[in-house]
Amino acid sequence: MRKLQKNLSSRKKYPESSLADLYDPILMPKDLRDAHKKNDSAVLEAYGFDKNFSENEIVAELMKLYQNLTEK
């Protein structure tokens, strides 16, 4: 199963929960957290980013890539 699809499938298990509830750092269901961790790892690998990058570093690198693409 694709990583993103696993995220969506995990979210569907909690139809009574809002996105705010599902993505609350304390309340986030374990299966959804695990699915996102796997997805994050796949993205880091796909872009060749260091797996120890902080979220801010990842966003900064993605923005650099976007700027390079849009400047052409």
N, CA, C and O atoms as a GROMACS GRO file, in nm:
protein
  288
    1MET      N    1   0.085  -0.119   0.000
    1MET     CA    2   0.000   0.000   0.000
    1MET      C    3   0.089   0.125   0.000
    1MET      O    4   0.188   0.131   0.073
    2ARG      N    5   0.054   0.219  -0.080
    2ARG     CA    6   0.131   0.342  -0.084
    2ARG      C    7   0.128   0.411   0.051
    2ARG      O    8   0.031   0.401   0.126
    3LYS      N    9   0.236   0.481   0.081
    3LYS     CA   10   0.250   0.545   0.211
    3LYS      C   11   0.139   0.647   0.236
    3LYS      O   12   0.081   0.650   0.345
    4LEU      N   13   0.110   0.731   0.138
    4LEU     CA   14   0.006   0.831   0.156
    4LEU      C   15  -0.130   0.765   0.176
    4LEU      O   16  -0.209   0.810   0.258
    5GLN      N   17  -0.155   0.660   0.102
    5GLN     CA   18  -0.283   0.589   0.116
    5GLN      C   19  -0.296   0.532   0.257
    5GLN      O   20  -0.406   0.528   0.312
    6LYS      N   21  -0.186   0.487   0.314
    6LYS     CA   22  -0.189   0.434   0.451
    6LYS      C   23  -0.229   0.546   0.548
    6LYS      O   24  -0.305   0.521   0.642
    7ASN      N   25  -0.179   0.668   0.526
    7ASN     CA   26  -0.219   0.781   0.610
    7ASN      C   27  -0.369   0.803   0.601
    7ASN      O   28  -0.437   0.818   0.703
    8LEU      N   29  -0.420   0.804   0.478
    8LEU     CA   30  -0.562   0.829   0.458
    8LEU      C   31  -0.647   0.716   0.516
    8LEU      O   32  -0.751   0.740   0.577
    9SER      N   33  -0.602   0.593   0.498
    9SER     CA   34  -0.676   0.478   0.554
    9SER      C   35  -0.679   0.483   0.705
    9SER      O   36  -0.780   0.450   0.768
   10SER      N   37  -0.568   0.523   0.765
   10SER     CA   38  -0.563   0.534   0.910
   10SER      C   39  -0.660   0.641   0.959
   10SER      O   40  -0.728   0.623   1.060
   11ARG      N   41  -0.666   0.753   0.887
   11ARG     CA   42  -0.757   0.861   0.928
   11ARG      C   43  -0.903   0.817   0.919
   11ARG      O   44  -0.985   0.858   1.001
   12LYS      N   45  -0.935   0.734   0.819
   12LYS     CA   46  -1.074   0.690   0.801
   12LYS      C   47  -1.123   0.605   0.918
   12LYS      O   48  -1.244   0.590   0.937
   13LYS      N   49  -1.032   0.550   0.996
   13LYS     CA   50  -1.071   0.468   1.112
   13LYS      C   51  -1.133   0.552   1.223
   13LYS      O   52  -1.192   0.499   1.317
   14TYR      N   53  -1.120   0.684   1.212
   14TYR     CA   54  -1.165   0.774   1.318
   14TYR      C   55  -1.259   0.881   1.262
   14TYR      O   56  -1.229   1.000   1.270
   15PRO      N   57  -1.373   0.838   1.206
   15PRO     CA   58  -1.463   0.934   1.141
   15PRO      C   59  -1.523   1.037   1.238
   15PRO      O   60  -1.566   1.144   1.196
   16GLU      N   61  -1.527   1.003   1.365
   16GLU     CA   62  -1.584   1.094   1.464
   16GLU      C   63  -1.485   1.200   1.510
   16GLU      O   64  -1.522   1.293   1.582
   17SER      N   65  -1.360   1.186   1.470
   17SER     CA   66  -1.255   1.279   1.513
   17SER      C   67  -1.230   1.386   1.408
   17SER      O   68  -1.228   1.359   1.288
   18SER      N   69  -1.211   1.508   1.455
   18SER     CA   70  -1.176   1.617   1.364
   18SER      C   71  -1.028   1.605   1.329
   18SER      O   72  -0.953   1.532   1.396
   19LEU      N   73  -0.986   1.676   1.225
   19LEU     CA   74  -0.843   1.677   1.190
   19LEU      C   75  -0.761   1.736   1.304
   19LEU      O   76  -0.648   1.694   1.329
   20ALA      N   77  -0.819   1.835   1.373
   20ALA     CA   78  -0.750   1.894   1.488
   20ALA      C   79  -0.724   1.788   1.595
   20ALA      O   80  -0.617   1.784   1.655
   21ASP      N   81  -0.822   1.702   1.618
   21ASP     CA   82  -0.805   1.595   1.716
   21ASP      C   83  -0.703   1.492   1.667
   21ASP      O   84  -0.616   1.449   1.743
   22LEU      N   85  -0.715   1.453   1.540
   22LEU     CA   86  -0.626   1.350   1.487
   22LEU      C   87  -0.480   1.394   1.485
   22LEU      O   88  -0.390   1.312   1.502
   23TYR      N   89  -0.458   1.524   1.465
   23TYR     CA   90  -0.321   1.573   1.456
   23TYR      C   91  -0.273   1.644   1.581
   23TYR      O   92  -0.169   1.711   1.580
   24ASP      N   93  -0.347   1.630   1.689
   24ASP     CA   94  -0.301   1.680   1.818
   24ASP      C   95  -0.184   1.594   1.861
   24ASP      O   96  -0.196   1.471   1.863
   25PRO      N   97  -0.069   1.653   1.896
   25PRO     CA   98   0.049   1.574   1.930
   25PRO      C   99   0.028   1.474   2.043
   25PRO      O  100   0.095   1.371   2.050
   26ILE      N  101  -0.064   1.504   2.131
   26ILE     CA  102  -0.090   1.414   2.245
   26ILE      C  103  -0.195   1.309   2.211
   26ILE      O  104  -0.184   1.194   2.252
   27LEU      N  105  -0.296   1.348   2.136
   27LEU     CA  106  -0.409   1.259   2.108
   27LEU      C  107  -0.396   1.177   1.980
   27LEU      O  108  -0.476   1.086   1.958
   28MET      N  109  -0.299   1.207   1.897
   28MET     CA  110  -0.287   1.139   1.767
   28MET      C  111  -0.280   0.988   1.785
   28MET      O  112  -0.195   0.938   1.859
   29PRO      N  113  -0.369   0.914   1.716
   29PRO     CA  114  -0.366   0.768   1.726
   29PRO      C  115  -0.232   0.711   1.679
   29PRO      O  116  -0.171   0.762   1.585
   30LYS      N  117  -0.188   0.606   1.746
   30LYS     CA  118  -0.057   0.547   1.717
   30LYS      C  119  -0.045   0.501   1.572
   30LYS      O  120   0.059   0.522   1.510
   31ASP      N  121  -0.150   0.439   1.517
   31ASP     CA  122  -0.140   0.391   1.379
   31ASP      C  123  -0.125   0.506   1.280
   31ASP      O  124  -0.054   0.492   1.180
   32LEU      N  125  -0.189   0.618   1.307
   32LEU     CA  126  -0.175   0.735   1.220
   32LEU      C  127  -0.036   0.796   1.235
   32LEU      O  128   0.025   0.836   1.136
   33ARG      N  129   0.014   0.804   1.356
   33ARG     CA  130   0.149   0.855   1.380
   33ARG      C  131   0.253   0.768   1.309
   33ARG      O  132   0.345   0.820   1.245
   34ASP      N  133   0.237   0.637   1.320
   34ASP     CA  134   0.330   0.543   1.254
   34ASP      C  135   0.325   0.557   1.103
   34ASP      O  136   0.428   0.555   1.037
   35ALA      N  137   0.204   0.572   1.048
   35ALA     CA  138   0.190   0.588   0.903
   35ALA      C  139   0.260   0.715   0.856
   35ALA      O  140   0.325   0.716   0.752
   36HIS      N  141   0.246   0.822   0.932
   36HIS     CA  142   0.312   0.948   0.895
   36HIS      C  143   0.463   0.938   0.907
   36HIS      O  144   0.536   0.995   0.825
   37LYS      N  145   0.512   0.868   1.006
   37LYS     CA  146   0.657   0.852   1.021
   37LYS      C  147   0.715   0.778   0.900
   37LYS      O  148   0.821   0.814   0.850
   38LYS      N  149   0.644   0.674   0.854
   38LYS     CA  150   0.690   0.599   0.737
   38LYS      C  151   0.686   0.686   0.612
   38LYS      O  152   0.777   0.681   0.529
   39ASN      N  153   0.582   0.765   0.600
   39ASN     CA  154   0.570   0.855   0.486
   39ASN      C  155   0.682   0.960   0.490
   39ASN      O  156   0.744   0.989   0.388
   40ASP      N  157   0.706   1.015   0.607
   40ASP     CA  158   0.813   1.115   0.622
   40ASP      C  159   0.948   1.057   0.583
   40ASP      O  160   1.027   1.122   0.514
   41SER      N  161   0.975   0.935   0.626
   41SER     CA  162   1.102   0.870   0.593
   41SER      C  163   1.116   0.850   0.442
   41SER      O  164   1.224   0.870   0.386
   42ALA      N  165   1.007   0.811   0.377
   42ALA     CA  166   1.009   0.791   0.232
   42ALA      C  167   1.036   0.923   0.159
   42ALA      O  168   1.111   0.925   0.061
   43VAL      N  169   0.977   1.032   0.206
   43VAL     CA  170   0.998   1.162   0.144
   43VAL      C  171   1.144   1.206   0.162
   43VAL      O  172   1.207   1.254   0.068
   44LEU      N  173   1.195   1.191   0.284
   44LEU     CA  174   1.335   1.228   0.309
   44LEU      C  175   1.429   1.150   0.218
   44LEU      O  176   1.524   1.206   0.162
   45GLU      N  177   1.402   1.022   0.203
   45GLU     CA  178   1.486   0.939   0.117
   45GLU      C  179   1.473   0.979  -0.030
   45GLU      O  180   1.572   0.986  -0.102
   46ALA      N  181   1.351   1.005  -0.072
   46ALA     CA  182   1.327   1.041  -0.212
   46ALA      C  183   1.400   1.169  -0.251
   46ALA      O  184   1.450   1.181  -0.364
   47TYR      N  185   1.407   1.264  -0.159
   47TYR     CA  186   1.473   1.391  -0.189
   47TYR      C  187   1.620   1.392  -0.147
   47TYR      O  188   1.690   1.490  -0.170
   48GLY      N  189   1.666   1.284  -0.087
   48GLY     CA  190   1.804   1.276  -0.046
   48GLY      C  191   1.836   1.363   0.075
   48GLY      O  192   1.951   1.403   0.095
   49PHE      N  193   1.735   1.391   0.156
   49PHE     CA  194   1.755   1.472   0.275
   49PHE      C  195   1.806   1.387   0.390
   49PHE      O  196   1.777   1.267   0.398
   50ASP      N  197   1.882   1.448   0.476
   50ASP     CA  198   1.930   1.383   0.597
   50ASP      C  199   1.811   1.347   0.686
   50ASP      O  200   1.724   1.431   0.709
   51LYS      N  201   1.806   1.224   0.735
   51LYS     CA  202   1.690   1.184   0.816
   51LYS      C  203   1.687   1.251   0.952
   51LYS      O  204   1.590   1.236   1.026
   52ASN      N  205   1.792   1.325   0.986
   52ASN     CA  206   1.793   1.400   1.112
   52ASN      C  207   1.754   1.546   1.094
   52ASN      O  208   1.759   1.624   1.189
   53PHE      N  209   1.713   1.583   0.971
   53PHE     CA  210   1.668   1.721   0.947
   53PHE      C  211   1.548   1.752   1.035
   53PHE      O  212   1.462   1.668   1.059
   54SER      N  213   1.544   1.875   1.082
   54SER     CA  214   1.425   1.922   1.155
   54SER      C  215   1.318   1.956   1.052
   54SER      O  216   1.345   1.963   0.932
   55GLU      N  217   1.197   1.976   1.100
   55GLU     CA  218   1.088   2.013   1.009
   55GLU      C  219   1.121   2.144   0.938
   55GLU      O  220   1.093   2.159   0.818
   56ASN      N  221   1.179   2.239   1.010
   56ASN     CA  222   1.216   2.367   0.949
   56ASN      C  223   1.320   2.348   0.839
   56ASN      O  224   1.311   2.413   0.734
   57GLU      N  225   1.417   2.261   0.860
   57GLU     CA  226   1.518   2.236   0.759
   57GLU      C  227   1.458   2.170   0.634
   57GLU      O  228   1.495   2.202   0.522
   58ILE      N  229   1.364   2.080   0.656
   58ILE     CA  230   1.297   2.013   0.544
   58ILE      C  231   1.219   2.115   0.462
   58ILE      O  232   1.229   2.117   0.339
   59VAL      N  233   1.143   2.199   0.529
   59VAL     CA  234   1.065   2.301   0.458
   59VAL      C  235   1.158   2.395   0.382
   59VAL      O  236   1.129   2.429   0.267
   60ALA      N  237   1.268   2.436   0.444
   60ALA     CA  238   1.363   2.525   0.377
   60ALA      C  239   1.420   2.460   0.251
   60ALA      O  240   1.430   2.525   0.147
   61GLU      N  241   1.456   2.333   0.259
   61GLU     CA  242   1.510   2.263   0.143
   61GLU      C  243   1.406   2.246   0.033
   61GLU      O  244   1.436   2.261  -0.085
   62LEU      N  245   1.282   2.216   0.072
   62LEU     CA  246   1.175   2.202  -0.027
   62LEU      C  247   1.148   2.336  -0.095
   62LEU      O  248   1.121   2.340  -0.215
   63MET      N  249   1.154   2.444  -0.020
   63MET     CA  250   1.134   2.577  -0.080
   63MET      C  251   1.245   2.610  -0.179
   63MET      O  252   1.219   2.669  -0.283
   64LYS      N  253   1.368   2.571  -0.147
   64LYS     CA  254   1.479   2.593  -0.241
   64LYS      C  255   1.454   2.517  -0.371
   64LYS      O  256   1.475   2.571  -0.480
   65LEU      N  257   1.410   2.393  -0.359
   65LEU     CA  258   1.381   2.312  -0.477
   65LEU      C  259   1.269   2.377  -0.560
   65LEU      O  260   1.277   2.383  -0.682
   66TYR      N  261   1.167   2.423  -0.492
   66TYR     CA  262   1.054   2.488  -0.559
   66TYR      C  263   1.100   2.614  -0.632
   66TYR      O  264   1.063   2.637  -0.747
   67GLN      N  265   1.182   2.696  -0.565
   67GLN     CA  266   1.232   2.817  -0.628
   67GLN      C  267   1.315   2.785  -0.752
   67GLN      O  268   1.305   2.854  -0.854
   68ASN      N  269   1.397   2.682  -0.743
   68ASN     CA  270   1.476   2.641  -0.860
   68ASN      C  271   1.388   2.600  -0.977
   68ASN      O  272   1.417   2.632  -1.092
   69LEU      N  273   1.281   2.529  -0.947
   69LEU     CA  274   1.190   2.484  -1.052
   69LEU      C  275   1.113   2.600  -1.115
   69LEU      O  276   1.092   2.602  -1.236
   70THR      N  277   1.072   2.695  -1.034
   70THR     CA  278   0.990   2.804  -1.086
   70THR      C  279   1.071   2.914  -1.153
   70THR      O  280   1.014   2.996  -1.226
   71GLU      N  281   1.201   2.919  -1.130
   71GLU     CA  282   1.286   3.019  -1.193
   71GLU      C  283   1.317   2.984  -1.337
   71GLU      O  284   1.356   3.071  -1.416
   72LYS      N  285   1.301   2.860  -1.373
   72LYS     CA  286   1.337   2.815  -1.510
   72LYS      C  287   1.231   2.850  -1.610
   72LYS      O  288   1.246   2.819  -1.728
   0.00000   0.00000   0.00000
